[in-house]
């Protein structure tokens, strides 16, 4: 017998009602503001007709908690699995048109179910956050739901990539699940993320502030560093997720999506020699160096607006995926400070967790001096860089372009932190301290006795650079693999990456190391 048409009609009706969410009027209002629906965000992201939804028939009638009985399609969150560039990806997207997207027990269960599946199946997890927070009517049950989500964020951490999108409200406890993810993307308009809003801050501290100051995309990206990417709108946010995934493996036991070229181009890039200022004190833009090393248009910067004295991001060199960390001499002279150390350490640990080779470009005069830095714990924060690099077992290639002084030289992946290969330009200066300060210590008496102190100082500086800071001095002690011309950098790095891709390093068995947090 053929299946009853009534049953099929009923199924179509139920699915149709679930897809409507909070109704056409609510969707229309959000469309006017430039926001996509929860489903449209996923439709934008996944390849056509590949999304398999989980829990479309979950509809919390609210009667279990003494609430007014009304339909809540999908309990305010769409979950499922689709394909992106041919690879499966798990996702959830909160629907703010249904109960404000507030999280209750069934809402949380749907998220937890898809997260557990992502872990078991070894696929990336993407979460689109647009929620009014905990569902008040469910009381402690909604808090328990958040706790269950947080627990799974930690279970997934280091096993599969987790990417969060802040596309609407994300306040209070709701902000902590995205904070536990690997990368956060936030839309410039219509989104906010904070723990305590302006009214709460005013009541508790008496301080007036605006949402723009504490919860906007610009505040979270540039000041607090909570957000890694700022998107212009929902479409752009999902495009960033897709681009980010193109550099990442699906899980921690898989290889990154390398697409190595058949041949490595060994031709020198003479334009690289022109980047280096003739004056050692001159400013060099490290973006120019990165652009000439990576394949054309193959650099995705992470945390661009935060701690700009350190550049981090993903690129490809002759098709090989690599995580890049570089000092930026044009910002704070390229020094490492508290924020840059945190930014670098976090990125290093992500690369190590997901088998991504690390390329470090060095031009660092030291850690940023200052009372605020010392009192803020620069020792503890700087130690995170030392810990992260030392703990990393992936291929580590370092290129010292110019300055590499003192502890900051070590913190930028020296040979002593087990960099596999360290190359230096002839312009590199590797020493305990910079020439200006060293001369005051080493040649103090000679300078005091000199008639022309300015000329004598310059002579001593040149002498110091030749005797104590020359890259050949470091190379003679085996601290440098080779001294190369800037023009050779791309080909040398490409070859080094190919030669280290099969690296297999083991460490003493232990539960985990204790990074200085």
N, C-alpha and C positions, 0 to 999 in steps of 0.2 A: 504493500500500500504506500502511496505517496504521502509525504509528511503533510500534516494539516496546514492549510494556508493561514488559518487563524494563528497558529503557533508562530509561523514565519512573520506575519504582520505584527504580532506582539513583540517579537524580537527586534524587528526594525524600529518599532515605536520606542522601545526602551533604550536602544542605542542612540536613536536620534535625540531623545530627551536628555540623555546624559551628555551628549556633545554640545548641547545648547548652553550648559553651565548655568550661570546666574541670569540668563535672559538677554534678549537682543538689546534692550534699552541700556543695560549696564555695559554691555560690550561697546555700544555706540558711543557712550560717554568717554570710555577709555580710548577708543579709536580717535576721537577728537583731540585727545592729548598726545597722540602719537604712540600709544601703547598697543602692543599686539595682545591677542588672547593667549591663554596658556597653551592651547593646542596649536595656534598659529606659530608660536615660538618654536615648537618642536617640528612643525611642518617645514619651517624655514631651514631647520638644522639637518634633518634626516633626508636621505635620498627618497624620492617619490615611491610611495606604496611599500615601504619597508618597515614602517613602525607597527609593532605588535603591542597593543595596549594591555596592561595588567590592571584588573580591578575596575573596569568601566561600569560594572553594575553595583559597586559599593555606593550606597545612598543612605547616609545617616539621617534617620527621621527625627532625631533629637529627643524622642520620647523617653529614652533610657535615663535621661538626666533632668527630667522635669521641665525641659525647654518646650517652647511652642513647637508643635509638630509641623514641620514643613520639609519639603524636599531639599536635599543638599547633594546634587549630582556629583558623583565621584568623590564625595566628602572633601571637595575643594582642592584636589591635587590629581594631576594626570601623570601616570607612570607607565613605563614600558621599555622596550628595546627596539632600536632601529639600526640602520647602517649608515656610516659616514665614510666616504672614499673606500667603500667595499668592506669596511671593518665594523663589527658589531659594537654598539655603545649603549649603555644603560642610561636612563634619564628620568627625572621627575620635573614637573612644572606646576607650580602652585597657581591656583585659579582664584584671584582676588574678587571675582564677581560672585563667588559662592562663600557666603559667610565671611567675607573679607580675606579669604584664604587662610583663616585662623587654623592652627593645628590642634586636632583632637586625637583621641586614641586610634581611631580607624585611619585617619589621615597619616598619623605617624607609622602605623603598621604597613601601609602601602609603601611609604618611603623606605622603611626598614627592609621590607621584602625585596624590593628592587636592588637595594644596596647589597644585601646578602647574595643575591643572584650574580651581581657584578663581580663580587669577590670569588664566588665559586666558579664562574665561567671565565674569569680572568679578562674582563673588559673594562674600559674606562667608565667612570661615573660622572655624569653631568647633572647639576641641580640648579633649576631656575627658581629663585626666591622672590616671592611677591606675596607677603603675608602680613596680616595684622597682629601676628604673635600668637600667644597661647589662647585657646578657646576657653574663655572665663567660665562658661557654664559647666565645663567638664572638670573644673577645679584641679585637684592634684593629679587627676588622670592625664590632663594635657601636659603637666610638668613631667610626669613619668614618660610621656611620649617623646618629649625633647631629650630626656636623658638616654632613651633607647637609640635615638638618632645619633647623638653625640658618641655613644659607645661604638656604634658601627662606623662612624667616621674614623675613629682611631683604629678599628680592626682593618679597615681598607687602606689606611695610611702606609705607604711604602710597598703595597702589594699591587694596587691599580691606581692610575692617575685619577685625582678628584678635582673637578673644575666647577666652581660656583659662579652663577650669574646673579647679580643684584639688579632686578628690573622693576622694583617697586618698593614697598615698605619692607624694612628688615630691622626691627627694633627689639631691644631688650635681649631676652634669651634666644630669640630667633637668629641673632647675629653670630652665635657661637658655632653653629654647624658650618656656615661658610668659612668662619675663621679657622676651622680645623681642616679645611680643604687645602689643596696644593696651590691653586691659582684662583684669583677672584677677578671677575670682570663686572664693572658697574656702569650703568647708563648715565650719561651726563644729566639728562632731564628725567623727571618723574620717579627718581629713586633716592632713597636715603638709607643710611645704616648707622645706628648708634645704640648705646646702652641706655643712657639717660637723655631725654630730650631737653630743650631749652626751659620748659616750665619746671621740670623736676630739678634741673641745675639751679634755677633761680630760687626755688623754694628751699633747697638744701644748703646753698652756699651764698645766696644773695647776688650772684654774678649774672648779669644780663648777657645773653648770647643769641645767635641766630642759628637756624638749621643749616644754613650755608657754611657756618664756621665749624660745626661739629659733625654733621651727617651727610654732607654732599659728596658727590664723586670726587671733586677737586680736593676737599679736605682729607678724605680717606686715601687718596692716591698720593698726594704731595706732602702732607703733613704727618699723618699717623702711619702711613705706609701699609694700611690694611688691604688696599686694593692694588692689583698688579696692572690692570688695563682699564682705561676709560673708553667706553663706546659712545658713539654719537646717538644711537637709538637701538631699539631691540634687534633690528636686522643686523646692524653692525656688530652687536654683542655676540650673536650666534656665529657670525663670520669669523670673529676672533677665536671662538672656541674651536671651530673647524681648522683654522690655520695652526693653532697651538697643538692640536692633536696630530697634525701632519709631521711633527718633529718627535712625537713620543711613541714608545712601545705601548702595546695594550696592557702589559703587566710587567712585574719585576723579574719574571723568568724569561721573557722574550727579548729579542734584540730590537734596538731602535729601527725605524724604517729607513735604513741606509739605502741609497741608490747610487753606489759607486760607479764612476765612469770607468770605461774600459782602460783608459790610459790617464796617467797623471801628467798634466802640463808642467814641464820643468823649465819653461822659458822664464827668464827673470823679468820682473815688473819694475822697470827703471823709474816709473813715476813714484814708487814708494820712497826712493832716495830723496825726492824733493819734499817729502812731508816733514823730514827732520830739520828743525831750525838749526842754523849754523851756530847761533848763540845757545850755550847750554841752559841759559835762563829763559830762553824763549818758550812760548806756549805751543804745545802740539795738540791737535785735535785727534783723540783716539778713534773717533768714528771713521776718520779717513783711513786709518790703518785697518780697521775691521772691514770696511767696504772693499778693500783691495785683497783681503784674505779670503772672504767668503765668496761663494758663487753669486752671480748677479741677482740682486733682489732676494737674497736668501738669508736675511737676518731679521729675526723677530725679537725686538727688545722687550724685556720684562721689567716691571717696576721703573718705567722710564721717568716718571715724575718725582720719584723718591730717592733721596741720597744720590744726587746726580754726579757726585765725585767718584762713583763706582758704576760701571756699565755691566749689566748682565743680560744674557739673552741666548737664543738658539739660532744656529746657522748651519749651513752645509758647506763643506770644502770638498770640491770634486765629488759631490753627492753624498759624502759621509756626514751624518748628523753630529754636531758638537755643541756643547754648552760653552759659552764664552764669558769670561770674567775679565774686566779691564779697568785699570785706573783711568780717570779722566782728568788730565792736567789742567784743563781750562776751568775746572770747578774746584775751589779750595786747594788748588795746586796738586790735586790728585791724592791728597792725604786720606788716610783711613780714619774715620770717626765712628762714633757709636752706631749711628744709623747705617753707614756703609758696611760696617762689620756684620751687623745683623742681616742686612740684605745679601751680602756675599755668602755668609755661612749657610743661610737657608737655601740659596740656589745651589750651592755645592752639594748639600746633602740630598736635594732632590735628584740632581744628576747622578749621584752615586747610587741612589736607591733604584734608579731605572736604567742603569747600564749605559749612561751617556758619557762619552769621552769629554774631558774638560781641557779647554785651551785658555791659558792665563796670559794676559798681556800686561807687562809691568812697567810702570813709570810712577814710582811712589817715593816721596821724600821722607815719609814717616807717618806716625799717628798724629792726629790734629792736637796741638797743644792748647791748653786752656783750663781754667778753673772749672767751668761747667762740664767739660769732658771728664776731668778727673773725678769730680764729685758724682757725675752721672754713671761712673763705672766703666770707663774706657778699657781698663785692664780686663775686666770680666767679659766685656763685649768683644774686644780684640782677640781674646783667647778663643772665642767661638770660631774665628777664621782658622787659627792654628789647629783646633780640634777637627773642624770639618775637613780640611785638606788632608790632615794626617790619617783620618779615618777612611778617607775615600780610597777605594781599590780599583776604580775604573782607570783607563788610560789618562795620564796627566801630562800635558805638554805645556811648557812655559817658555815665553819669549820676553826677555828683558830688553826693553827699547832704550831707556835712559836711566833715570834714577832708581836705585834699589838700596835703601839705607836701613841699617839697624834691624829692629824687630819687624818692621813692615816688609822688609825684603823676605824674611822668613815667612811672614803671614801670607804672602802672595805666591805660595807654592814653590819654594826653593827645592833644590835637590835633596836637602836634608829632611824635608817632609815627604820624601819619596816620590818626587816628580820623576816620571820615566825619562824624559828628555828635557834639558834646559838649554835654550839657545840665547845668545846675546848679540846685539848689534855692536859695532865698534864704538858707538856713542854711549854704551852702557857704563854706568858708574855703580859698582857694587862695593859697599864699604859700611863700616860701623856707623858713620855719620857723614853728612855733607861736607864738602871741601871748606866752605866758609867757617863752619864751627870747628872743624878739625884743625885748621891752621891756627886758630886761637889757642888750641891746646898744645899742639906739637911744636909750633914755632913762636911761642909767646915771647921768649927772651930775645930771639933774633929780630922780631918785629919791633920790640921796644928800643933796640939799639940802632935800627935802620934809620938812615937820613931821609930817604924817600919811602915812607911807609906804604903808600898806595902801590907803587911799582913793586916793592918787595913782596907785598901781600899777593899780588897777582902771580909773581914768580913762584911763591910757595904753594899757591892753589894749583898751578900747573904741575908742580913737582908732586903734590899729594895725589892728584888724579893719575899720574903716571905710575907712581910707586905703590899706592895703596888701594886705588879704586878702579884700576884698569880691568876690563873683562878678561884680559890675558892672564892677569894675576889669579883671578878666580878659576880660569881654565887650567892653569898650571897645577892647581890643587884638586882638579877633578870635579869642581863644582859646576862647571859648564860643559855641556856636551860638545858645543862648537860655537865659534864666533862667526856670524854670517852677515852678509850685507843686507840691508833692508829689502833690496830688490829680490832677494832669494826667499823671503819669508813665506810667501804663499806655497811655493813648491816644497820647501822644507817641512812646513807644517802638514801639508797634504800627505807627504811620504811618511812622516812620523805617525800620523793617525793610522795609515794603512798597516804600518809595522807593529802597532800596539793593539789593534782591534781584538786580537785573540788572547790578550793578557788575561791571566788567571792567578789572582793573588788571594791567599787565604790568611786569616788572622787567628789568634788564639781564641778558643771557644769561650764565650761568655754570654750572659743574657743581653747586655747592651752596655756601651760606654756611657759615661756621665758627662755630657757636654755642659760647660758652665753657663747656665741659663740666667 
